[in-house]
Amino acid sequence: IMLKKLIVSVLLCILILSSWVGTQGFSFLTQAPSETYKEQIFEVKTGTFTQNAIRLQREGLITNSRYFIWYAKFRGDTTRLKKGEYRLSANFTPKQILEELTSGNVVKYPLTIPEGYNIYDIAALVEAKSLATREDFLKFATDASLATKIIERPVPSFEGFLFPETYNFSKSEGAKGMVIAMATQFKKVYDQILRDPNLMQLPFIEHVTMASMIEKETGDGEERELISSVFHNRLRKHMRLQSDPTILYGIMIEDGVWKQNIQKADILRSTKYNTYTIPGLPPAPIANPGEEALRAALNPADTQYLYFVSKNNGTHVFTKTYQDHNKAVRDFQLNRKAREGKSWRNKEKTTK
């Protein structure tokens, strides 16, 4: 009889304890720490589920990390956390928290790459947005083997092949993921352009290199085909292209410094990109062109223009003869009044 009473007592205690645990567990799962919504960014980092659960409790997003771990084990979710940042709130229930952290619905940040940015500009932009460090981005952007694999053509780096567009990246994407995403978008757009039967054909590197020069020379989108015609006409006549942005890019590659103004010594300085000193096109792109510049390189306007000079307002004077070109230089570049307070950078870029 005593044994029966003992067994009954033990079973009763187990039942009461189970009921209490069940009640506590149900209460934990269905009740949030707060009734007020206040967004918190929680980052799932590398580490164990337990470590992330402890951080959730420390940051006030759950009340009991042990219960949370038990619940996740019951659901089989302890290995399903997706790395990245999540928008959570203390008025989420633990069930909602776990569902969010296993959803992969990470916070994404918009990143706009302007047309004509080079990989160094993009790296600085990525770092300013705290999406990756400049060094990490450039490590992948200058990786020739990775670029050749993604672009599916032999290229020296990703310069010229990171398509300018607005992207949405998570911090967990990493520099490599961002570079690949931009290059993949370039390839998609480029392949569409090649399917246009109305465009002329150029070898791949020459095409993108010319497009990058057109992009850097363009202040007004309506002039892209005109600038393209000048480059094509000069190449046809075996004239040096004499494009100022190639001077600046060559110096930056060799010295690691971006100059704002070009001096006479810079024009005469021989770099592998300086089209004042080398024949034809540079060996590779000097920036990342947009779709319109890529199309313009294959669709030059039908002109006899050989020269263009900036009017200091985003547009250019296009001329056929050296004599007319010199007059335009005198009118718009040597004339201080014409240059005063003006820059093509003050005119917002337009596209067709």
Phi, psi and omega in degrees: 000317179298321180295319179298317180298320180295316180297316179299318181296317180296314179298321179296318178297318179297318180297316180295316180297316179298319179297319181294315179298317179298317179296315179297318180296315179297318179298319180297316185288331187257353181246133178269155178298336183219157176263353185256135177281124174215110186297134173231137175270118178247128181257121172281114182257173174295142183144180183280163176300320181301316180298319178292324178295319178297319178295322177300317179292318181299326181270008173077019182267338171224163183262340185212108183292328181294314177299321181297318179295316179301315181298317180295321177296318179300322180276349183075031186255004185292344178249012187251008177295135179260126181297140178140184180264143180229146175271109181238173177208151180291350176267009171277142173284158177305325178299315179295320179300311182296319179298322180292316184288342177257003183277334186079008181279068186281158178292133178239146183243134179290138177225113181261120177262111179291152175298136177092357175289141172267176185296334180285323174297315182295319179300319178294322179294317179299317179293321179297331179273002180059032179268335177188165177279156178301315183297318181294318180297314182292331178302318180276325182293337180255010180279102185296321182292320177293317180298316180297322180293314184286315182284339180065030174210151180291114180225150184282338180193188177271002179300125181097345189240015174257105192290130179287119184191172173266122180247163172237111184242143171270159179291337179282349181298321179079162182300317181297316180298321180292315179301314181295320180297317180293319180290324178296321178293321176303311183299320179298312180293317182298316180296327176293319179298318182297338180279355179281114184288347183274355183260146176289174180244143174221153173303148189308302184297319179298319180299307184292325178296313178297318179299322180294323177291319177300316181298317182289332180274346188271125171256330180238120185304334182288349182263001185304312182294328177292315178297319176301319182296323178297313180298315180296318180296319180291320177298321181296327181266006180060037176265151174295144183285330174049057179258119184303319180302334179288332175296309184297320181293318179299319178294318180297318180296320183278322186256344183074017182233133178265114181275145179271327183235147181261127176260165181301322180296328179292322180296322183276347183289128183272113170235167183287353179253344187289107184281004169276336185245344179250151175280149175069205182277157171298166183288343183202166181300155179250000181192180180253106184280153174273181184298319183295323178291322177298321178288320182298324179297334179257003183218060182294147175296153180275090182224173172247016182294139177238351185220154166210148180223143184292138174266008176070015179228017181099349179244173184229159167263125180255133183224159182263332186242157179295326179298313179293326179296315179299323177296318179295323177297315179298318185290323189245340181249320180275341178279107184300324181296323181289332183268338190302123176070011183242146174203145177298339180290343178281347180260123181297136179296140177241155176234159182286000000 
